[in-house]
Amino acid sequence: MKFKPSITSPVRRGEFFSTSEAACALRQQPQSARAAVCRDGVWLGMIPVKLPNGRLLWPAADIDLLLAGELLKDQHRKAKADLLE
């Protein structure tokens, strides 16, 4: 089954996006986000909130920054440092 991103970005229902909504907004496949978090702990500089059921939530403010062309490098470095401690 191929993933087809929609033409419009998803409607925000709060402070967070699901993995599918975040991937769609950023024109990526959801598995890209899941794989990056599994491998590096971050995706595009964003650190997700992990729910008890294993699902990931992505901060809407970070997605808005990425869509505006901002980079989230500082968070990525901080997350890497936290993982190494």
Biopython code that builds the backbone (N, CA, C, O; Angstrom):
import numpy as np
from Bio.PDB.StructureBuilder import StructureBuilder

atoms = [
    (1, "MET", "N", (0.846, -1.175, 0.000)),
    (1, "MET", "CA", (0.000, 0.000, 0.000)),
    (1, "MET", "C", (0.897, 1.245, 0.000)),
    (1, "MET", "O", (1.736, 1.415, 0.885)),
    (2, "LYS", "N", (0.716, 2.085, -0.972)),
    (2, "LYS", "CA", (1.502, 3.317, -1.093)),
    (2, "LYS", "C", (0.889, 4.422, -0.266)),
    (2, "LYS", "O", (-0.332, 4.561, -0.196)),
    (3, "PHE", "N", (1.738, 5.202, 0.356)),
    (3, "PHE", "CA", (1.286, 6.362, 1.120)),
    (3, "PHE", "C", (1.154, 7.532, 0.166)),
    (3, "PHE", "O", (2.090, 7.844, -0.569)),
    (4, "LYS", "N", (-0.007, 8.185, 0.170)),
    (4, "LYS", "CA", (-0.242, 9.354, -0.664)),
    (4, "LYS", "C", (-0.489, 10.552, 0.226)),
    (4, "LYS", "O", (-1.528, 10.621, 0.883)),
    (5, "PRO", "N", (0.444, 11.507, 0.269)),
    (5, "PRO", "CA", (0.188, 12.693, 1.077)),
    (5, "PRO", "C", (-0.944, 13.509, 0.465)),
    (5, "PRO", "O", (-1.078, 13.593, -0.756)),
    (6, "SER", "N", (-1.741, 14.096, 1.320)),
    (6, "SER", "CA", (-2.829, 14.920, 0.815)),
    (6, "SER", "C", (-2.281, 16.268, 0.366)),
    (6, "SER", "O", (-1.171, 16.653, 0.733)),
    (7, "ILE", "N", (-3.053, 16.962, -0.412)),
    (7, "ILE", "CA", (-2.626, 18.265, -0.936)),
    (7, "ILE", "C", (-2.659, 19.313, 0.172)),
    (7, "ILE", "O", (-1.809, 20.202, 0.203)),
    (8, "THR", "N", (-3.608, 19.222, 1.061)),
    (8, "THR", "CA", (-3.695, 20.195, 2.150)),
    (8, "THR", "C", (-3.076, 19.606, 3.401)),
    (8, "THR", "O", (-3.030, 18.387, 3.566)),
    (9, "SER", "N", (-2.606, 20.463, 4.272)),
    (9, "SER", "CA", (-2.044, 19.972, 5.517)),
    (9, "SER", "C", (-3.164, 19.571, 6.469)),
    (9, "SER", "O", (-4.281, 20.074, 6.346)),
    (10, "PRO", "N", (-2.889, 18.683, 7.409)),
    (10, "PRO", "CA", (-3.923, 18.211, 8.311)),
    (10, "PRO", "C", (-4.426, 19.327, 9.236)),
    (10, "PRO", "O", (-3.735, 20.312, 9.499)),
    (11, "VAL", "N", (-5.622, 19.135, 9.701)),
    (11, "VAL", "CA", (-6.222, 20.105, 10.621)),
    (11, "VAL", "C", (-5.667, 19.854, 12.018)),
    (11, "VAL", "O", (-5.641, 18.717, 12.489)),
    (12, "ARG", "N", (-5.235, 20.898, 12.661)),
    (12, "ARG", "CA", (-4.671, 20.763, 14.000)),
    (12, "ARG", "C", (-5.790, 20.583, 15.017)),
    (12, "ARG", "O", (-6.761, 21.340, 15.040)),
    (13, "ARG", "N", (-5.631, 19.567, 15.855)),
    (13, "ARG", "CA", (-6.628, 19.297, 16.888)),
    (13, "ARG", "C", (-6.056, 19.528, 18.275)),
    (13, "ARG", "O", (-6.548, 18.943, 19.239)),
    (14, "GLY", "N", (-5.075, 20.328, 18.402)),
    (14, "GLY", "CA", (-4.462, 20.577, 19.702)),
    (14, "GLY", "C", (-3.017, 20.957, 19.536)),
    (14, "GLY", "O", (-2.623, 21.546, 18.529)),
    (15, "GLU", "N", (-2.236, 20.619, 20.521)),
    (15, "GLU", "CA", (-0.832, 20.991, 20.514)),
    (15, "GLU", "C", (0.048, 19.972, 19.810)),
    (15, "GLU", "O", (1.236, 20.223, 19.610)),
    (16, "PHE", "N", (-0.510, 18.820, 19.427)),
    (16, "PHE", "CA", (0.290, 17.747, 18.855)),
    (16, "PHE", "C", (-0.353, 17.182, 17.597)),
    (16, "PHE", "O", (-1.567, 17.260, 17.405)),
    (17, "PHE", "N", (0.496, 16.612, 16.745)),
    (17, "PHE", "CA", (0.066, 15.865, 15.568)),
    (17, "PHE", "C", (0.396, 14.393, 15.792)),
    (17, "PHE", "O", (1.367, 14.068, 16.475)),
    (18, "SER", "N", (-0.406, 13.511, 15.222)),
    (18, "SER", "CA", (-0.036, 12.095, 15.205)),
    (18, "SER", "C", (1.108, 11.925, 14.211)),
    (18, "SER", "O", (1.429, 12.856, 13.472)),
    (19, "THR", "N", (1.718, 10.758, 14.186)),
    (19, "THR", "CA", (2.819, 10.512, 13.260)),
    (19, "THR", "C", (2.350, 10.644, 11.818)),
    (19, "THR", "O", (3.050, 11.234, 10.995)),
    (20, "SER", "N", (1.184, 10.106, 11.500)),
    (20, "SER", "CA", (0.662, 10.196, 10.136)),
    (20, "SER", "C", (0.378, 11.639, 9.738)),
    (20, "SER", "O", (0.684, 12.046, 8.618)),
    (21, "GLU", "N", (-0.205, 12.414, 10.653)),
    (21, "GLU", "CA", (-0.505, 13.818, 10.363)),
    (21, "GLU", "C", (0.770, 14.628, 10.183)),
    (21, "GLU", "O", (0.861, 15.459, 9.280)),
    (22, "ALA", "N", (1.758, 14.383, 11.048)),
    (22, "ALA", "CA", (3.027, 15.110, 10.943)),
    (22, "ALA", "C", (3.740, 14.780, 9.641)),
    (22, "ALA", "O", (4.257, 15.670, 8.967)),
    (23, "ALA", "N", (3.767, 13.509, 9.291)),
    (23, "ALA", "CA", (4.416, 13.096, 8.052)),
    (23, "ALA", "C", (3.710, 13.701, 6.841)),
    (23, "ALA", "O", (4.363, 14.150, 5.899)),
    (24, "CYS", "N", (2.402, 13.713, 6.867)),
    (24, "CYS", "CA", (1.634, 14.282, 5.762)),
    (24, "CYS", "C", (1.926, 15.772, 5.622)),
    (24, "CYS", "O", (2.117, 16.263, 4.509)),
    (25, "ALA", "N", (1.963, 16.486, 6.727)),
    (25, "ALA", "CA", (2.217, 17.930, 6.692)),
    (25, "ALA", "C", (3.604, 18.228, 6.137)),
    (25, "ALA", "O", (3.803, 19.253, 5.483)),
    (26, "LEU", "N", (4.564, 17.342, 6.392)),
    (26, "LEU", "CA", (5.943, 17.548, 5.960)),
    (26, "LEU", "C", (6.278, 16.788, 4.683)),
    (26, "LEU", "O", (7.439, 16.720, 4.281)),
    (27, "ARG", "N", (5.260, 16.217, 4.047)),
    (27, "ARG", "CA", (5.423, 15.482, 2.792)),
    (27, "ARG", "C", (6.424, 14.335, 2.905)),
    (27, "ARG", "O", (7.295, 14.161, 2.053)),
    (28, "GLN", "N", (6.278, 13.560, 3.977)),
    (28, "GLN", "CA", (7.123, 12.395, 4.226)),
    (28, "GLN", "C", (6.223, 11.185, 4.438)),
    (28, "GLN", "O", (5.005, 11.321, 4.556)),
    (29, "GLN", "N", (6.820, 10.017, 4.483)),
    (29, "GLN", "CA", (6.063, 8.830, 4.832)),
    (29, "GLN", "C", (6.139, 8.642, 6.339)),
    (29, "GLN", "O", (7.176, 8.928, 6.939)),
    (30, "PRO", "N", (5.052, 8.162, 6.973)),
    (30, "PRO", "CA", (5.068, 7.985, 8.425)),
    (30, "PRO", "C", (6.205, 7.084, 8.906)),
    (30, "PRO", "O", (6.753, 7.306, 9.985)),
    (31, "GLN", "N", (6.561, 6.079, 8.120)),
    (31, "GLN", "CA", (7.625, 5.171, 8.543)),
    (31, "GLN", "C", (8.970, 5.880, 8.639)),
    (31, "GLN", "O", (9.840, 5.448, 9.396)),
    (32, "SER", "N", (9.154, 6.952, 7.890)),
    (32, "SER", "CA", (10.400, 7.727, 7.986)),
    (32, "SER", "C", (10.566, 8.293, 9.389)),
    (32, "SER", "O", (11.660, 8.261, 9.953)),
    (33, "ALA", "N", (9.481, 8.810, 9.947)),
    (33, "ALA", "CA", (9.522, 9.371, 11.303)),
    (33, "ALA", "C", (9.769, 8.274, 12.327)),
    (33, "ALA", "O", (10.593, 8.437, 13.226)),
    (34, "ARG", "N", (9.064, 7.163, 12.196)),
    (34, "ARG", "CA", (9.216, 6.069, 13.159)),
    (34, "ARG", "C", (10.636, 5.504, 13.136)),
    (34, "ARG", "O", (11.223, 5.238, 14.184)),
    (35, "ALA", "N", (11.175, 5.323, 11.941)),
    (35, "ALA", "CA", (12.528, 4.774, 11.807)),
    (35, "ALA", "C", (13.569, 5.728, 12.389)),
    (35, "ALA", "O", (14.506, 5.299, 13.062)),
    (36, "ALA", "N", (13.398, 7.022, 12.127)),
    (36, "ALA", "CA", (14.359, 8.009, 12.640)),
    (36, "ALA", "C", (14.352, 8.043, 14.165)),
    (36, "ALA", "O", (15.409, 8.138, 14.788)),
    (37, "VAL", "N", (13.175, 7.965, 14.765)),
    (37, "VAL", "CA", (13.091, 7.983, 16.229)),
    (37, "VAL", "C", (13.698, 6.713, 16.809)),
    (37, "VAL", "O", (14.380, 6.761, 17.833)),
    (38, "CYS", "N", (13.460, 5.600, 16.173)),
    (38, "CYS", "CA", (14.034, 4.335, 16.636)),
    (38, "CYS", "C", (15.558, 4.381, 16.544)),
    (38, "CYS", "O", (16.254, 3.912, 17.444)),
    (39, "ARG", "N", (16.066, 4.944, 15.460)),
    (39, "ARG", "CA", (17.505, 4.988, 15.207)),
    (39, "ARG", "C", (18.215, 6.089, 15.991)),
    (39, "ARG", "O", (19.265, 5.847, 16.586)),
    (40, "ASP", "N", (17.637, 7.323, 15.997)),
    (40, "ASP", "CA", (18.336, 8.487, 16.536)),
    (40, "ASP", "C", (17.658, 9.146, 17.731)),
    (40, "ASP", "O", (18.285, 9.935, 18.438)),
    (41, "GLY", "N", (16.388, 8.832, 17.967)),
    (41, "GLY", "CA", (15.661, 9.480, 19.051)),
    (41, "GLY", "C", (14.991, 10.778, 18.644)),
    (41, "GLY", "O", (14.242, 11.362, 19.428)),
    (42, "VAL", "N", (15.252, 11.236, 17.427)),
    (42, "VAL", "CA", (14.652, 12.477, 16.913)),
    (42, "VAL", "C", (14.323, 12.297, 15.432)),
    (42, "VAL", "O", (14.832, 11.388, 14.776)),
    (43, "TRP", "N", (13.476, 13.165, 14.924)),
    (43, "TRP", "CA", (13.160, 13.205, 13.496)),
    (43, "TRP", "C", (13.101, 14.658, 13.078)),
    (43, "TRP", "O", (12.287, 15.422, 13.597)),
    (44, "LEU", "N", (13.948, 15.047, 12.152)),
    (44, "LEU", "CA", (14.019, 16.424, 11.654)),
    (44, "LEU", "C", (14.199, 17.427, 12.790)),
    (44, "LEU", "O", (13.723, 18.559, 12.711)),
    (45, "GLY", "N", (14.883, 17.006, 13.833)),
    (45, "GLY", "CA", (15.120, 17.880, 14.972)),
    (45, "GLY", "C", (14.016, 17.876, 16.008)),
    (45, "GLY", "O", (14.136, 18.545, 17.034)),
    (46, "MET", "N", (12.945, 17.141, 15.768)),
    (46, "MET", "CA", (11.812, 17.094, 16.705)),
    (46, "MET", "C", (11.927, 15.884, 17.613)),
    (46, "MET", "O", (12.302, 14.794, 17.181)),
    (47, "ILE", "N", (11.600, 16.095, 18.865)),
    (47, "ILE", "CA", (11.575, 15.012, 19.841)),
    (47, "ILE", "C", (10.105, 14.713, 20.139)),
    (47, "ILE", "O", (9.388, 15.579, 20.639)),
    (48, "PRO", "N", (9.653, 13.496, 19.836)),
    (48, "PRO", "CA", (8.233, 13.198, 20.044)),
    (48, "PRO", "C", (7.917, 12.872, 21.498)),
    (48, "PRO", "O", (8.798, 12.568, 22.301)),
    (49, "VAL", "N", (6.632, 12.945, 21.801)),
    (49, "VAL", "CA", (6.114, 12.474, 23.079)),
    (49, "VAL", "C", (5.643, 11.047, 22.834)),
    (49, "VAL", "O", (4.838, 10.799, 21.936)),
    (50, "LYS", "N", (6.141, 10.119, 23.626)),
    (50, "LYS", "CA", (5.749, 8.725, 23.444)),
    (50, "LYS", "C", (4.643, 8.385, 24.433)),
    (50, "LYS", "O", (4.817, 8.522, 25.644)),
    (51, "LEU", "N", (3.513, 7.943, 23.911)),
    (51, "LEU", "CA", (2.385, 7.561, 24.749)),
    (51, "LEU", "C", (2.592, 6.154, 25.302)),
    (51, "LEU", "O", (3.387, 5.390, 24.755)),
    (52, "PRO", "N", (1.887, 5.800, 26.383)),
    (52, "PRO", "CA", (2.036, 4.448, 26.959)),
    (52, "PRO", "C", (1.730, 3.327, 25.963)),
    (52, "PRO", "O", (2.265, 2.226, 26.086)),
    (53, "ASN", "N", (0.872, 3.604, 24.976)),
    (53, "ASN", "CA", (0.539, 2.568, 23.999)),
    (53, "ASN", "C", (1.556, 2.492, 22.861)),
    (53, "ASN", "O", (1.371, 1.710, 21.929)),
    (54, "GLY", "N", (2.640, 3.301, 22.918)),
    (54, "GLY", "CA", (3.697, 3.245, 21.929)),
    (54, "GLY", "C", (3.571, 4.254, 20.804)),
    (54, "GLY", "O", (4.512, 4.442, 20.032)),
    (55, "ARG", "N", (2.426, 4.906, 20.702)),
    (55, "ARG", "CA", (2.248, 5.903, 19.646)),
    (55, "ARG", "C", (3.061, 7.149, 19.951)),
    (55, "ARG", "O", (3.367, 7.445, 21.107)),
    (56, "LEU", "N", (3.405, 7.873, 18.896)),
    (56, "LEU", "CA", (4.199, 9.082, 19.022)),
    (56, "LEU", "C", (3.353, 10.308, 18.698)),
    (56, "LEU", "O", (2.545, 10.288, 17.769)),
    (57, "LEU", "N", (3.544, 11.360, 19.462)),
    (57, "LEU", "CA", (2.899, 12.636, 19.195)),
    (57, "LEU", "C", (3.987, 13.666, 18.926)),
    (57, "LEU", "O", (5.011, 13.704, 19.608)),
    (58, "TRP", "N", (3.747, 14.502, 17.915)),
    (58, "TRP", "CA", (4.736, 15.484, 17.477)),
    (58, "TRP", "C", (4.242, 16.881, 17.786)),
    (58, "TRP", "O", (3.103, 17.213, 17.457)),
    (59, "PRO", "N", (5.075, 17.717, 18.416)),
    (59, "PRO", "CA", (4.660, 19.074, 18.771)),
    (59, "PRO", "C", (4.279, 19.895, 17.537)),
    (59, "PRO", "O", (5.062, 20.013, 16.595)),
    (60, "ALA", "N", (3.083, 20.454, 17.553)),
    (60, "ALA", "CA", (2.591, 21.253, 16.430)),
    (60, "ALA", "C", (3.456, 22.493, 16.217)),
    (60, "ALA", "O", (3.644, 22.925, 15.080)),
    (61, "ALA", "N", (3.981, 23.067, 17.293)),
    (61, "ALA", "CA", (4.821, 24.262, 17.168)),
    (61, "ALA", "C", (6.096, 23.947, 16.382)),
    (61, "ALA", "O", (6.549, 24.767, 15.583)),
    (62, "ASP", "N", (6.673, 22.768, 16.603)),
    (62, "ASP", "CA", (7.883, 22.378, 15.873)),
    (62, "ASP", "C", (7.574, 22.169, 14.391)),
    (62, "ASP", "O", (8.364, 22.557, 13.530)),
    (63, "ILE", "N", (6.437, 21.563, 14.096)),
    (63, "ILE", "CA", (6.047, 21.348, 12.706)),
    (63, "ILE", "C", (5.811, 22.688, 12.017)),
    (63, "ILE", "O", (6.195, 22.871, 10.861)),
    (64, "ASP", "N", (5.184, 23.618, 12.720)),
    (64, "ASP", "CA", (4.971, 24.955, 12.158)),
    (64, "ASP", "C", (6.305, 25.621, 11.833)),
    (64, "ASP", "O", (6.442, 26.264, 10.793)),
    (65, "LEU", "N", (7.297, 25.468, 12.731)),
    (65, "LEU", "CA", (8.618, 26.044, 12.478)),
    (65, "LEU", "C", (9.276, 25.419, 11.252)),
    (65, "LEU", "O", (9.862, 26.126, 10.432)),
    (66, "LEU", "N", (9.181, 24.104, 11.125)),
    (66, "LEU", "CA", (9.762, 23.433, 9.967)),
    (66, "LEU", "C", (9.086, 23.884, 8.675)),
    (66, "LEU", "O", (9.755, 24.106, 7.665)),
    (67, "LEU", "N", (7.766, 24.017, 8.707)),
    (67, "LEU", "CA", (7.044, 24.457, 7.515)),
    (67, "LEU", "C", (7.376, 25.902, 7.150)),
    (67, "LEU", "O", (7.270, 26.296, 5.989)),
    (68, "ALA", "N", (7.778, 26.685, 8.144)),
    (68, "ALA", "CA", (8.174, 28.070, 7.899)),
    (68, "ALA", "C", (9.639, 28.174, 7.463)),
    (68, "ALA", "O", (10.121, 29.270, 7.178)),
    (69, "GLY", "N", (10.341, 27.055, 7.409)),
    (69, "GLY", "CA", (11.719, 27.046, 6.953)),
    (69, "GLY", "C", (12.750, 27.145, 8.055)),
    (69, "GLY", "O", (13.941, 27.278, 7.774)),
    (70, "GLU", "N", (12.317, 27.084, 9.300)),
    (70, "GLU", "CA", (13.257, 27.136, 10.426)),
    (70, "GLU", "C", (13.893, 25.764, 10.627)),
    (70, "GLU", "O", (13.299, 24.741, 10.287)),
    (71, "LEU", "N", (15.094, 25.750, 11.175)),
    (71, "LEU", "CA", (15.780, 24.502, 11.492)),
    (71, "LEU", "C", (15.731, 24.263, 12.989)),
    (71, "LEU", "O", (15.766, 25.208, 13.778)),
    (72, "LEU", "N", (15.652, 23.020, 13.372)),
    (72, "LEU", "CA", (15.574, 22.654, 14.785)),
    (72, "LEU", "C", (16.854, 21.957, 15.220)),
    (72, "LEU", "O", (16.791, 20.964, 15.946)),
    (73, "LYS", "N", (18.004, 22.445, 14.800)),
    (73, "LYS", "CA", (19.280, 21.777, 15.077)),
    (73, "LYS", "C", (19.613, 21.742, 16.562)),
    (73, "LYS", "O", (20.157, 20.748, 17.044)),
    (74, "ASP", "N", (19.300, 22.805, 17.298)),
    (74, "ASP", "CA", (19.662, 22.835, 18.714)),
    (74, "ASP", "C", (18.984, 21.716, 19.481)),
    (74, "ASP", "O", (19.603, 21.087, 20.340)),
    (75, "GLN", "N", (17.710, 21.458, 19.180)),
    (75, "GLN", "CA", (17.012, 20.366, 19.855)),
    (75, "GLN", "C", (17.641, 19.033, 19.500)),
    (75, "GLN", "O", (17.757, 18.156, 20.357)),
    (76, "HIS", "N", (18.052, 18.866, 18.242)),
    (76, "HIS", "CA", (18.637, 17.615, 17.800)),
    (76, "HIS", "C", (19.937, 17.347, 18.557)),
    (76, "HIS", "O", (20.176, 16.228, 19.011)),
    (77, "ARG", "N", (20.777, 18.380, 18.691)),
    (77, "ARG", "CA", (22.019, 18.210, 19.431)),
    (77, "ARG", "C", (21.760, 17.870, 20.891)),
    (77, "ARG", "O", (22.435, 17.015, 21.465)),
    (78, "LYS", "N", (20.782, 18.540, 21.490)),
    (78, "LYS", "CA", (20.445, 18.286, 22.890)),
    (78, "LYS", "C", (19.943, 16.857, 23.061)),
    (78, "LYS", "O", (20.308, 16.185, 24.026)),
    (79, "ALA", "N", (19.119, 16.392, 22.144)),
    (79, "ALA", "CA", (18.589, 15.038, 22.239)),
    (79, "ALA", "C", (19.711, 14.011, 22.112)),
    (79, "ALA", "O", (19.727, 13.019, 22.841)),
    (80, "LYS", "N", (20.652, 14.243, 21.190)),
    (80, "LYS", "CA", (21.780, 13.331, 21.032)),
    (80, "LYS", "C", (22.610, 13.287, 22.321)),
    (80, "LYS", "O", (23.027, 12.216, 22.760)),
    (81, "ALA", "N", (22.846, 14.463, 22.922)),
    (81, "ALA", "CA", (23.628, 14.524, 24.152)),
    (81, "ALA", "C", (22.921, 13.782, 25.278)),
    (81, "ALA", "O", (23.562, 13.093, 26.071)),
    (82, "ASP", "N", (21.600, 13.922, 25.348)),
    (82, "ASP", "CA", (20.834, 13.227, 26.386)),
    (82, "ASP", "C", (20.900, 11.713, 26.192)),
    (82, "ASP", "O", (20.961, 10.960, 27.163)),
    (83, "LEU", "N", (20.886, 11.275, 24.943)),
    (83, "LEU", "CA", (20.945, 9.831, 24.674)),
    (83, "LEU", "C", (22.308, 9.248, 25.052)),
    (83, "LEU", "O", (22.400, 8.094, 25.470)),
    (84, "LEU", "N", (23.360, 10.049, 24.904)),
    (84, "LEU", "CA", (24.698, 9.554, 25.197)),
    (84, "LEU", "C", (25.007, 9.531, 26.683)),
    (84, "LEU", "O", (25.952, 8.860, 27.097)),
    (85, "GLU", "N", (24.240, 10.242, 27.496)),
    (85, "GLU", "CA", (24.488, 10.282, 28.945)),
    (85, "GLU", "C", (24.004, 9.033, 29.636)),
    (85, "GLU", "O", (24.138, 8.910, 30.854)),
]
sb = StructureBuilder()
sb.init_structure("model")
sb.init_model(0)
sb.init_chain("A")
sb.init_seg("    ")
for serial, (resi, resn, name, xyz) in enumerate(atoms, 1):
    if name == "N":
        sb.init_residue(resn, " ", resi, " ")
    sb.init_atom(name, np.array(xyz, "f"), 0.0, 1.0, " ", f" {name:<3s}", serial, name[0])
structure = sb.get_structure()
